[in-house]
């Protein structure tokens, strides 16, 4: 079975990034994939130190990524780039984790642009030999388009903008499709 893991680079309790990733993961599951979510707000991951081996949950997290056929990478936009939380996690992972892995990119912006963030992610994933799928999702004004936690009906995250919801679901399906092709 195809395995897809999402990595949420947000530390916010009501994270629009995590909620949007859940929408993409649900679509991946509907496409037949086994899914998993790494919520970086809920793990023990100290600042990366190149002179130390395993730190906190780093080995278990790396294994989850390495064993996945596809990754959905999501981050909020901070200062025109991805979050330091995501960067720290990404520093632990290398080509052993991402080689021949289909990666879908998602960025949520509070108000500004997300284009630079997606480009930064694409560049860093190429550096570790991942294959970023051509379809990606940027959500501008995310707090007005993504419902999280208690604000979401039944507590289930949802994207209220119909076009964004369809694009986000498509991201989940596209990662599954490309991950399956890469396994052949």
Beta strands, then each sheet from edge to edge (+ up, - down):
strand 1: 3-8
strand 2: 34-39
strand 3: 70-76
strand 4: 102-109
strand 5: 131-132
strand 6: 137-140
strand 7: 146-147
strand 8: 158-159
sheet 1: 2+ 1+ 3+ 4+ 5+
sheet 2: 2+ 1+ 3+ 4+ 6+
sheet 3: 7+ 8-
end
